[in-house]
C-alpha cells in the first residue's frame, strides 16, 4: 500500500505564488509517474501536470507557462510550483502516483485546498 500526503495549500491573492508538495510512502514500485490534479466545486477532476519517471512532463492547457512540476526521486516527493495564480485556479489539488507496470495501481492523496482571491 502507498500513502500520499499533500501540503502547501492555502489562501493567496491573484498574481501570487504557492508551492505544493506531495510525499509518497509505503510499498512504492520503482517505476512510477506522479501527477497533480485539481477539482473545483461542481466540476470534474482535471489534470494539472504529470511527470513520468524519466522526467518528461505534461501540463493542462490552462496552467502552461505558469505552473511547473518537479520531482525528487530520492525523497519520493513531487512538487508543483504555481505562479501568476488566478481566481479560477481555486480548487482542491490532489496528488496521484501511478505504478508503471502491467496491472499497476493508482494511488491518490486526500488533497490540499488552494484558494486564490481576486
Helices and strands as residue ranges (DSSP letters): E 2-7, E 10-13, E 18-26, E 32-39, E 46-51, E 57-59, E 67-72, G 73-75, E 77-82, G 87-89, E 91-99, E 106-108, E 112-117
